[in-house]
């Protein structure tokens, strides 16, 4: 089914329930995504023909290499029989093996010259980059497209083409995990060969210098070379299974909520997109920033602006989706106008009455999750996070977490902690949420990260709070902050185990993210002045607006149906609209 047809069907159903409405801006994006569906269908056929030609080329190359190797062996035997006493000392097995490997390598090179160049992979259709404000329908349309694209790319007589749909934060966490594993492998290999710590350091330095000299230059000028590390590329390939033939070629990658909060992510984005475009994959991206605004913090600005932004404009159709409507909250509009608004799962102000409502809601609904093993008191459950870490979470039962805001968000938790909670529990209760002011900005950014991960995983959020969602953040007080609250990139992963110091040994259990503040920010200028101009309260206010929008949507019936589809009755055939987020 086309994206536009699916969109119109869902709008018709939702409009009758007071939700979505036909939107000209959304229709324009849906039409462009339908064009891409047609292009992907053609690209799939071209990839199948390329794969056939590639296999035939490799078979012919192998046949010619074997033929040439046999000729060389025969020539070698003739020379040995013609001069039987030529070798005064018989060759050793190891020298004979080296000679054979050298001969086969030469045969392979001659075969490549004889057979010619391999077939070229067909050029991918133009990717799509969708940007716009909070709640305008970017993710909603991308998910409609992804559902249709899976059918196009995975069915038919011409074989299947791999697809991948990732939330960008999850992709970055996965990238860190793969990089850690690769670096640990390097360390273990070097440690096995060499016991001296000083020599191990020299080996590591040589490996880094080798990667720098042979790295993948991003078109930078000779006076300021910029390379992508081999480790980063290998990790990127592992994320998308580009070293595996399990799904054939990777034809489509959908990234939700692309952002550049720190220097490491800037490098990672450049590496991932360059790799995907080289592999001729189509990338569909949603973000709140236009390409020239994406790296507004100017991480590695010289290379980013002159290379990566230009590459995005060349390889992507850039679509703006700004209709001025937050569809997440439209169904709750009338309720928000009331000074005494009441919600199904968000109880305020903070008092004994709201505490009792939270307890009552848990008691009424805990049976939905198929677990009656109610724990005595406030017992806790350990969940696996990343890099061998575990997190102890207070629980009501094995599917319901019950977290006190100050106890949890006052500690240095990161996205991987929030993701672990979202993936291990179906209902997450957060008690005693305060009004978040400038003095609580660290807690605020961690809370925003938690909302993001719960929303992405379709978890049910139940809260008690000091104020209504739209009054929860005092953004005017946070305008002076130098921190992007939407970033919060790998805070916990940058810490060494059991310490508050940043990690420096990538083989140690923990993360491999560098400290953002230590990165090169751009060329010239005073750093403090730069931050005053770049890291204003505008980004923070956007992060607050998105968090409020998601909290409100999570109170609605559409989100509840989505939650039930994902976590309560995953095998039931429910209304199609419940599969999609805004």
N, C-alpha and C positions, 0 to 999 in steps of 0.2 A: 504494500500500500504506500502511496506517495506521502510525503511529509505534510503537504498542504491538505490532502484529503483527511488524514488522521487528525490534523489540527482542527479543521472545521467540524469534524464529528465530535471531538472533545469539547470544543467551544459551545456547540449546540447543547450538549448535556449539562455542562457546567453553568451556562448562562441561566438555564431554568432553575438552578439552585442558588443563584445570586453570586456566582463566582466569575469565571472568565467571560470575556466579551470579545467579539470580533475586532481585531486590532490591525490597522493598515500596516504599521511598522512590522509586526510579527508576520503578517502575510507575505511581505516583501522578502523577509529572511527565509520563510518556508519555501517560497518559490525558488530562491537561489540554492537552497539545500536540495530541492528536487532536481535541479540541473546537475548538481554534483552526484546524485544517485545514478542518473543516466550515464555520466562520465565514468563512474566507478564500474558500472556494468561493462562498458567498453574496455576499461583498464584491466578488468579481470580476464577477459578473453586475451588481451595482449600479453598479460603475464603468463597465461597458460601456454601460449605459442612460444614465448621466450623460454619458458622452462623446458619445453620439448627441444628447442634448439640448443639450449645450454647442456642438457643431458647428452644429446647427440655429439656436441662438440667435445665434451669431456671423454666420451667413449672413444671417439676418433683419436683424441690426443693420447689417451692411454694406449690404444692399439699401436699408434705410430711410435710412441716411446718404447714400448716392448719390442717392436720390430728393430728399432735402431740399437737398443741395448743388446739384442741377440746378435746383431751384426758385429758390434764391438767385441762381444765375448768370443765370437768365432774368429775374428781377426787376432784377438789376444792368444787364442789357443794355437793358431797357425804360427804366430811369432815364437811361441814357446817351443813348439815342435821343431821349428827351423833352427833354433839356437838352443839346444838342450843344456849346454854347459854355461849359458850366459850368466846365470845367478850363482855366485859362489856360495852365498848363504841363503838357505830356503826362507821365503817370506813367512812371517808369523801370521797367526789367524787374525789378529787385530789389524795388522797392516793390510792384509788381504780384504778384510771387511771395509776398511776405509777406502781402499781402491775401488771396490764395487760400488760403494755409495757415491763416490766421485763420478764414476762412469755412468751410473743411472741419472745423476743430476745433469750431466752433459747431454745424455740421451733425451732427457725431458726438455732441455733448452732447445735442442735441435728440432724436436717434435713441435714445439711451440712455433718456431720459425717456419716449419713446413706447413702446419695446419692453419696458421694465421691467428688473428685476434678473435677472442671470444665474442659471442653476440652481446649487444648492448641491451641493458634493461630498459624497457619502455618508460618514457617520461610519464610521471604521475599527473593526474588532473590537478588543477589549481586548488590548493587548500583553502579553508575558510576560517577567518578570524573574526569572532563576534564580540563586540564590546558595548557596554551600556551601563546604566545605573542599576541600583538594587531592585530586584523583583520585577524586571521588565520582561522576563520569559526566556532568557538566554539558555539556561540549563534545560528548561522545559522543551524548547525546540531542538536542542542538541540531542536530547534523549529520544525524542520522536524520530529524528534522523538516524540515530545509532540503531534503533530497533529495526528500521527498514533496511539499513545498510547491511546488517548482519544477515538478513534473508538474501539480499542480493549477492553478497560475497561468499557465503557459505553453501549455497545451493546451486544445482545445475550440473551439467555434464563436464564442464571445464575445470573441475576440481575446486577446492576451497581456498580462500584467502584469509589470512589471520586478521582479527580485529581486536582492539583493546580500548577500554573505556576507563579512565583513571581520574580520580580527584587529584589535583596537583599536589596538595600537602602529602597525601598518601604516597604519591610517586616519589617525592623528595625523601621521605622516610625510607622507602624501599631502596632508593639510590644509596643512601647512607649505609644501609645494612649490607648491600652488595659490595660497596667500596671497602667496608670494614673487613668483610670476608676475604676479599682479594689481597688487601694489605696484610692481613693475618697470614695468608698463605705465603706471601713473599717473606714475611718475617720468619715463619717456621722453616721454610726452605733454606734461608740464609743461616738461621741458627743451627740447623742440622749440619751445614757445611763448615761453619765457623763459630767457635765458642767465644772468641775474644770480643767483648762489647765494643771496643774501639774500632776493630775491623768491621764489625757489623754496621757501625755508623758510616764507615767509608763505603761499604757496599751499597747501602741505601742512598748515599749521596751520588754515587756513580749512576745508580739506576735512575734517579731523578734527572741528572744531567743528560743521560741518554734519551730519556723521554722528552726533555726540553729541546734537544737538538733534532730529534726525529718526530716531534709532536705535530699536531695538525694545525698548521697556521691558519688563522682566521683572516687572511688577507691583510694583515697589519703591515705597516711600513717597516723597513729594515732597521730603522733607528729605535723602534719600540716593538720588538717581536712579541706576539701573544700566541701561546700554544695551549692546547687542551691536553691534559695528562692522559697517558695510556690507561691508567687505573679508572679514570672517570669514563672513558669510552667503553672499556670492558664492562663496567658496571651498568652503563646505559644499554649495552647490547644484551646483558642478562635480564634486565627488566622487561624488555620487549621480545625476549627469546629470539634474538636475531642470529644466534649461533645454533639454532635448532630448526629442523625441517618439519616439526610436529604439525604446524599449521600452514606449511608452505611459506609464501611470502607474506610479510606484514603489510596489508593493504591500507589499513585505516587505524588511526589513533585519535581518540577524543579526549581532550584535556579540559577539565572543568576548573574554573577559577584560577587561571594563571596569574601569578604575581611575582614580584622581585623584591623581597624584603631585606636581602643581605647580599654580600659579595659572593659567597659560595653559590647561592642560588643563581646569581647572574651568570656565573661561569657554567653551572650545570645546565641552565636553559639553553645557552649557546651551543653546548656540546650535544644535548639531546636533539634539538631541532636540526642542527647541521647533519647529524647522523641519520635522522628520519628522512630528511630531504635527499640525502645521498642514496638511501635505500629506496627512493621513489615511493615513499608512503604518503598518503593523504593525511593531513593533520587538521582536525576541527577543534578550535579553541574558544572557550568563553572566558572573558575577563572584564574587569570594570574600567580598563584603561586602553586607550588607543595605542598603537605600536610606539609612537614617539613619546607617549606618556608612561609606558610600562616600566622603564627604569628611571623614574623621576628622581631617585636618590643618587643617580649618576655613579653607580658602581661600575668601575672600569669603563668610564664614560667614553674615552677615546676610541676604544675598540667596539664598544656596543653601538654607538651612534653611527659610525662610519661603515660598519659591516652588518651587524645583526639586524638592526631596524630595516636597512635596505633589503636584506634577504627576505624579511617578512613581507614587505610590500611587493617584492618580485614573485614570491611563491604563494601568496595568499590573496584571496578576495577579502578585503577589509570591510566589514558590515557594521554599521552603528545601529544599535537597537535602543533608542531613547524615546519612549512614548510618554514619559512623565507620570506613569502609573506604577504603583507597587502592587502587583497582583497577589502577593502573599497576604496582604492585609485587607484587600478589598471586601472580602466576605465579612470581616469584623469591623467594618467602617462605622456602622451605627453604634455598635457597642463601645467603640473608642471615644465617641463623642460624649459619653456620659461621664460625669465626675466620679460616679460610684460604679464604674464598670466591673463586671464580674466575669471570671473565666472558669473554664472547666477544670484546668489543671495548674493554674497560676494563682496562688492565694496571697492576698495582701490586704492591709498592712501587716507587718510582723507582730503577732500577738498570740495569745492562747487559742483564740478562735480559729486563726489560720492554721495553727499547728494541729488542731483537732480535725480540720477539713482535710489536711494532708494525710493524717492517720486513717481517717474514714475512707478516703479514696483508695489507699493501699489495701485496706482490708476488703473492700468491695471488688477489687480488680485483680488481686494476686492469683486467683484461681484461673485467670485467662491464660497464664503462661505454663500451665500443666505441672506446676511444682507446688506441692503442699508442705514441703519441708521447711516450715517456718522456724527460724533460728531463735533461740532464747536470747533476749537482750540484744545488744548491738554487737553481734559477732562479726567477724570480717572474713573475706575471701581473698586469697592471693591469686593475682592474674599475671601472666607473662607479658612483658612489655617488649623490649628489644635488647639485643646484645647481652642476653643472659640476665637482665634485670627483672625483678618482680615488684608488684605494687600491691599493698594491702588495702583493701577497700571494705568499709563497713557495709553490711548487707542486711536486708530483711529476709530474703531467701536467695537461692542460687541464681535467680534471674532478675532480682531487684536490688539495686545499689541505693544506699541512703547516705548522702555525703553532707557534712556540715561545711558551709562555704569557707569560713575562716580556717578551719582545720586543714582543708585540702588546698585551697588556692593561695595560702600564705607560704607554701613550700614551693621550691623551684621545679614545678612540673612542666613538661613540654608536650608537644603534639602527639608523640608516641604514647605518652601516658593517657591522654584523652582518647586516643584511638583505641587503646587496649580496653578502656572502660566501655566505649561505644560498641565494641565487637564482642564483649563478654556478658553484657547485661542488656535486657530488653526494655526495662524501665529504669530510669535514673532519677532519683529524688534529690534535689539540692535544697537544703534548709538555710534559712537566715541570710538570704542575699541582701547585702546593704546597698545603699545608693553609692555608686562608684564615682568618686571624685579624683582629683589630681593626686591626692595623697595615697590613693589606692590603685595607681595606674598599673602596677605589676599584677595585682589580683585581677584587674579588669581585663588585661590582655589574655591572661590564662583562662578566664571565664569565657571570653569570646571564642577562644580556640575550642573549648569544650562544647559550646553551642554549635560551632561549625561541624565538629565530628559527630555529635549526636544527630544533627540534622542530616548529614550525608549518609549515615548508617540507618536512618529511619527509626531511631530509638524514641521512646516516649519520655518526655521531660515533664516532671511534676515538681513544683517549686513553692516555697514560701519566701516572700520578699518584703522589703521595707516600703517599696513604692511600686506603682504600675509599670509595665514594661517601657512605655514611652517616656517615663520619668526616672528610669533606672540609672542612666548615665548623665552626669553633669559635664557635658562635652565642652561647655564654655570655659570651665575651669581647667580642662585638660589641653586647651589650645596652645599653651606654652611648652608642653612636653616635647622632648626631642625623640620620643620613641613612637614607632608605628605600631599601634596596638594590634593591627591585623597580621603583623609579621610573626613575632614570637617563634622564630624559626629554630628548632632544635635546642631549646634552652637546657633541658635536662641532659640531652646527649652530649653537650659540650663540657660536661663536668666529669672529672675522674671519680671512680667509685669511692664512696665514703668521705669525699672531701668537697670543698667548695672551690677548688682550683680548676682552671681549664685544663683539659687533657692535652698532652703533647705526644703521647705514644699511640699511634694508630693501631698497634697490635693489642693494646690493652682493651679489656671489655669496656665498652662505652661507645661513644659516637666519634665521627671523624670530621664534624663540622668545625670550621675555624671560627674564631670570634669575629663577628661582623665588624666591630669597631676597628679591628686591626687591618682591614682590607684597604687596598688602594681606592680612593674615592673619586679620582679624576685628576685632571692636570691643573696645577696651579691653584692659587687662591688660599685664603685662610680657612682652615677646617671649621672652626667655630662659626665663622660668618657663613660658610657654606651650609652648615646644618641649620642655622637660624633661617636661612632662606628656603631650604628644601624641605626639612622635616617639620613643617608647620602642623597646626591642629587639623588641617583639612583632611588628611588621610585618617586621622583618628576619628573624626566625626563621621566619616564614611563607614569606618569599622563599626561604630556604635549603631549607626542607622541600619546596617545589614544585620547586626545581632538582634536588634529590636524587631526588625521585620521577620526574622526567622522564629523568634520566640512567639510572636503573634500568630504566625502561620501554624506553628506546632500546637496551638490551641484549637485550631479549626477541625472540622469534620473531614475535609479532604485529606489532611495530613494523617488523621486517625485511621482512615481507610488504608492509606499507604502503609502505615505502621503495622496494621493487622495483616495486610497482604505479605509483608516482609517477615514478620516475627510471630504472629499468632496463628494464622491460617495460610501458610505459604503455598499450599497446594490447591487452595480453592480458586475457582474462576470468579474473580471479582471484577468490578468495573475497571475498564482499561485505564482511566485517568489516575487511578491510585498508584500507578507505577512511576509517575513522573513528579519531579520537583521543579520549583521555579528558580 
